[in-house]
């Protein structure tokens, strides 16, 4: 399962919201 974090830095280099991030398994 995914870790609960407020956000992450996507491939675009900008901070993405966890709701917008890709599903990481």
Chimera marker file (.cmm) of the C-alpha trace (Angstrom):
<marker_set name="trace">
<marker id="1" x="0.000" y="0.000" z="0.000" r="1" g="1" b="0" radius="0.5"/>
<marker id="2" x="0.968" y="3.625" z="-0.392" r="1" g="1" b="0" radius="0.5"/>
<marker id="3" x="2.471" y="5.615" z="2.443" r="1" g="1" b="0" radius="0.5"/>
<marker id="4" x="0.415" y="8.478" z="3.853" r="1" g="1" b="0" radius="0.5"/>
<marker id="5" x="2.249" y="11.645" z="2.871" r="1" g="1" b="0" radius="0.5"/>
<marker id="6" x="0.937" y="15.170" z="2.172" r="1" g="1" b="0" radius="0.5"/>
<marker id="7" x="2.544" y="15.132" z="-1.240" r="1" g="1" b="0" radius="0.5"/>
<marker id="8" x="5.510" y="14.043" z="-3.322" r="1" g="1" b="0" radius="0.5"/>
<marker id="9" x="7.725" y="15.399" z="-6.056" r="1" g="1" b="0" radius="0.5"/>
<marker id="10" x="6.593" y="14.002" z="-9.378" r="1" g="1" b="0" radius="0.5"/>
<marker id="11" x="8.584" y="13.476" z="-12.566" r="1" g="1" b="0" radius="0.5"/>
<marker id="12" x="7.761" y="17.049" z="-13.578" r="1" g="1" b="0" radius="0.5"/>
<marker id="13" x="9.811" y="18.273" z="-10.621" r="1" g="1" b="0" radius="0.5"/>
<marker id="14" x="6.853" y="19.965" z="-9.008" r="1" g="1" b="0" radius="0.5"/>
<marker id="15" x="5.075" y="18.871" z="-5.841" r="1" g="1" b="0" radius="0.5"/>
<marker id="16" x="2.044" y="16.743" z="-6.601" r="1" g="1" b="0" radius="0.5"/>
<marker id="17" x="-0.845" y="15.991" z="-4.283" r="1" g="1" b="0" radius="0.5"/>
<marker id="18" x="-1.196" y="12.401" z="-3.106" r="1" g="1" b="0" radius="0.5"/>
<marker id="19" x="-4.578" y="12.258" z="-4.837" r="1" g="1" b="0" radius="0.5"/>
<marker id="20" x="-2.955" y="13.185" z="-8.137" r="1" g="1" b="0" radius="0.5"/>
<marker id="21" x="0.059" y="10.919" z="-7.857" r="1" g="1" b="0" radius="0.5"/>
<marker id="22" x="0.346" y="7.661" z="-9.830" r="1" g="1" b="0" radius="0.5"/>
<marker id="23" x="-0.363" y="4.372" z="-8.098" r="1" g="1" b="0" radius="0.5"/>
<marker id="24" x="2.890" y="3.023" z="-6.731" r="1" g="1" b="0" radius="0.5"/>
<marker id="25" x="2.843" y="-0.615" z="-5.677" r="1" g="1" b="0" radius="0.5"/>
<link id1="1" id2="2" r="1" g="1" b="0" radius="0.2"/>
<link id1="2" id2="3" r="1" g="1" b="0" radius="0.2"/>
<link id1="3" id2="4" r="1" g="1" b="0" radius="0.2"/>
<link id1="4" id2="5" r="1" g="1" b="0" radius="0.2"/>
<link id1="5" id2="6" r="1" g="1" b="0" radius="0.2"/>
<link id1="6" id2="7" r="1" g="1" b="0" radius="0.2"/>
<link id1="7" id2="8" r="1" g="1" b="0" radius="0.2"/>
<link id1="8" id2="9" r="1" g="1" b="0" radius="0.2"/>
<link id1="9" id2="10" r="1" g="1" b="0" radius="0.2"/>
<link id1="10" id2="11" r="1" g="1" b="0" radius="0.2"/>
<link id1="11" id2="12" r="1" g="1" b="0" radius="0.2"/>
<link id1="12" id2="13" r="1" g="1" b="0" radius="0.2"/>
<link id1="13" id2="14" r="1" g="1" b="0" radius="0.2"/>
<link id1="14" id2="15" r="1" g="1" b="0" radius="0.2"/>
<link id1="15" id2="16" r="1" g="1" b="0" radius="0.2"/>
<link id1="16" id2="17" r="1" g="1" b="0" radius="0.2"/>
<link id1="17" id2="18" r="1" g="1" b="0" radius="0.2"/>
<link id1="18" id2="19" r="1" g="1" b="0" radius="0.2"/>
<link id1="19" id2="20" r="1" g="1" b="0" radius="0.2"/>
<link id1="20" id2="21" r="1" g="1" b="0" radius="0.2"/>
<link id1="21" id2="22" r="1" g="1" b="0" radius="0.2"/>
<link id1="22" id2="23" r="1" g="1" b="0" radius="0.2"/>
<link id1="23" id2="24" r="1" g="1" b="0" radius="0.2"/>
<link id1="24" id2="25" r="1" g="1" b="0" radius="0.2"/>
</marker_set>
